[in-house]
Amino acid sequence: MTYHRNMYDSHMHTTLCKHARGPLSAYAEQAERVGLRGITITCHSPMPDGWNPAARMTLEQFPQYLDMVAELRDQFAGRVDVRLGMESDYFPGMESWLDDLHSRADFSTILGSVHPQTDEYQAMYLKGSTRLEYEKSYFENLADAAESGLFDCLSHPDIVKIVHPKQYQVAEHMYTIRHTLDRIARAGTAMELNTSGLNKPYPEMNPGTEILEEMALRGIPVVLGSDSHDAHRVGADFDKALAKLQDAGYQRVSFFIDREPRELEISEVVLAELQPRLV
């Protein structure tokens, strides 16, 4: 599968997060192979006081991360547009930490994530709570993240479904989800359609169809991300994601350049896939 020459994959990782694999150059090579215009590297942000240390770079490694992305950008100049991003964890009380971190570099995209599978999140929200209360807290924190103004896009919304995949039912939360999406729409924050969900314990993209349709009703912009932790997944399943967006009522897909939103007509992207690529 090849893509429209202006398409970006806006979510991928480096080995600094401790659970991604392979050289960063392989990610750019894969982007070039599938015809993407660009990629945004969005490794997991440092967090204070050893918060969830097994899945992110340390603050001391942050300069190394900036150098890695800068070197990749120079290496692929004129071939793939490599952008600096960050996937920053939203957790109540850490807003000032993230605000300071985001000011330390010229980011192109800042993804905001709520990770309910972490020990720290579960210690605060799962202990003494029912499953439904815990899942509700996730959606409420997602809206809080949007309203913080710290993020351009909320990544893998509804990832809470992987914590209890056999019990999760989106219908149990639609009242909360609609209220959450109202708040996100008012905040003007984009949301991601993350294709990596197809390979998770609850095997569908994040978010699922019901939430995506509610997002479309509110005009919330959608950014595509593969959430690649391995180079072969760069741009993976974007054809399915574009079709899913169209089915939900979307006409455009978004991405960010220098923290500013850009849009492509989905019909043009799909049409480009069907045309022979000129060399």
N, C-alpha and C positions, 0 to 999 in steps of 0.2 A: 504494500500500500504506500502510495506517495501522496503528499498533501499540497495544498495551495501554498504558493511561495511566500506568503505572508503569515503563515501559521506559526505559533509558538507553543512549546510545551513549558508550562509555568511552574512545574513542581518536580524537583529531583534532588538527590542527596550525594554526599561524599563520604569517604571512609572515616572522616572525622566524627560522624555520628555513631560509629562503632557497629552498625548493622547494615551498611551498604558495602558493595563489593566492586572491585576493579578500578582501574585508573580513570580519572575524570575525562581524559582525552577520548576514551571509548564512548562516553555519553554524547560528546559532540560529533564524533564519527557516525554514530547511529542516527543522530538528528540529520546530518547531511545525507545519509543513505536513504532516509524516508522522505527527504525533501522539505523538512521544516526550515523556516527562515531563521528561527532562533530558539534558544533555550534559556530558562532562568534557573540558576542553581539556587536551591532553597534549603540549605542544610538546617538541622535543628539548632535553635538558638542556645547559647549558654544560659544558665539560670543560676540564681544565687544559692548559697549555702548548700551546695551539693544536691540540689533538687533534681531527682530523676537522672543521676549522672551516667547511668549505663547506656543512655540512648542519645547522647549529645556531646558536642565539643565542650571543652572547658573555656572559661573566659581567657585563659592564657593562650589558648589555641586560636582565638579569634583573629589575630593578625595573620596567622598562617592560612586561615580560610580565605581572607581577603586576597592574599598573594596567590593562592591556588586558582581562584577565579580570574584574577587579572592575567595570570600567565596563560590560562586557557583562552581567554578573550583575544590575547595577542596572537596566540598560535593559530587560531581559526579565523582571524580577521579576513573579511572578504568571502568567507565560506559559510560560516554559521555565526549569527549574532549572539554572542554569549553575554548574559546579563547577570548581575549580582543580585541575589535575593536572600531571603531568610524565612524560615518557618519558625515563628516565635510562639511559644506556649502562652496562652492566656490562663492566668490563675489569679483569683481575687487577692489583692494586696501587693501584686508584683508590677502594677502598671508603671510606677516611676522607674523601676529597674529597666523595663523594656523601652520606655521612652528615651532613657539615656543610651541604651544599647543601639537603638535605631538611629541616633544622631551621630554615631561614630563612623559611618560610612555612607556613601552615596548609593543607596539601594534603588533598584528598579522596581521591585515588587516585595511587599511584606505580606506573607501569609499569616493569618492568625488561626491557631489550632487550640481546641480543647481536647485533651487526651484523657478520657475517663478510664482508660485501662491502666494508668500509672498507679503505683502504690500510694503516692501522695494524694492523688485525687480521691481514691477509694477510702483512704483514711479519714478524709474530711466529709465525704458525701455518702459513702456506702454503709459505714458502721452505724448500726441502729436504725437504718432506713430499709424500707421495702425496695424491691427491684423497681417498681413503678416510680417511687419517690426519687430514687437514684437516677433513673433515666430522665425524669423531668428536670432534675438539677442540671443535667448536661445541656438541654435545650435552652434553659434560662441563662446559663453561663455563655452560651453561644451568642445570645442577644446582648449580654453584657459586654462581650468582646467587641461586637460591632459598635456599640455605643461608646466604647472607650476612645475611639478615633485613632487607635494605634495601627490598624491594619487596613490594607487595600482589599483583601479578599479572605473569606473564611474557608479554610481547607477541610476537605472530607466531612462536610456536615452530615450528621447522623451516624458517625463512626461508633457511637455508643452501642449500636446493634451488634457489634462483634464481642461485647463483654458477656452477654447472655444470649447467644445466637439462637438457641432452641426455644427460648421464651419470648424474645422480642416480637412485638406486634405494633406496627406503626399506627394502626387504628386506635390503639389505647391512648395515643398521645396527640391526636390531631388537633384537639382544642389548644393544647399548649404550643404545638408546632405553628399553628396559624397565628397565635399571638406573638410568638418568637419572630416569625417572618415579617409581621407588621412592623416590629421594632427594627429589624435589620433593614427593611425597605426605607423606613424613615431616616435611618442613619446613613443611607447611601453607600453601604458596603456591598461589594460583590461577593458571590459565593462560587465555590468550585464544584465542578463535576469531575470527580476523581475516579479514574478508570481502574485503579488498583484494587478497588473493592471486589471486583470480579474474582480475585484470587484469595479473598479472606474467608473466615469461617461463616459469614453471612454473605453468600456469593452474589452480590449485585453492586453496581456502582454506588458511590456516595455522592449525593443522596439518591435514594430510590425514587421510583416514578411518582408516587403520591406527593412527595415533598417537592420534586422538581416542577410538577404541574402547579402547585400552590405558589412557588417562586415566580413562575411565568405570569400568573395572574397579577402579581404585584410588581412586575417589571424589574425584578432583581437581576442585574447582569451576571452572566455565568462565564467563568474562566475554566479552561480545560487543563488538567494536570494528570500526568501518569504516575506521580509519586514514585518515580523510579529509584530503586535501591540497587539496580543492576542495569547495565547499559542497554541490554536487549529490549528493555521495556520502554525506552524513550519513544514517545508517540504511540504507545501500544493502545489499541482499541479505540483510537480517536474516531474512526469511521463509525463505530457503534455509538459512540458518545454524541456525535453530530446528528445521527439519525434519532437518537433519544431526545435530543434538544428539540428537533423539529416536531416530533410526536407530542412533546409537551406544550408546544405553542410558541417556541422561540424562533425568531428570524435571524438573530445575530448572535455571535459568540465574541467574547471579550478577552483582552489581555492587557497587561500594564507595561508601559515604557516610562522609566523615570518617574514612577508613582502616578502617572497619568493614564486614564483608561483609553484604550483603542478598541475598535470594533471591526469585525468582518461579517459580511452577509453569508449566512450558512449556505445559501443556494449557490453562491460563487465558489465556496470552498468545495462543495460536493461536485459541482460541475468540473472544477479543476482536476479532481481525481480521475475524471473520465477522459481527459484529454491527453494526447501524447505529450510527453515532456520534451521541450526543445533543448538541445545540447549546445 
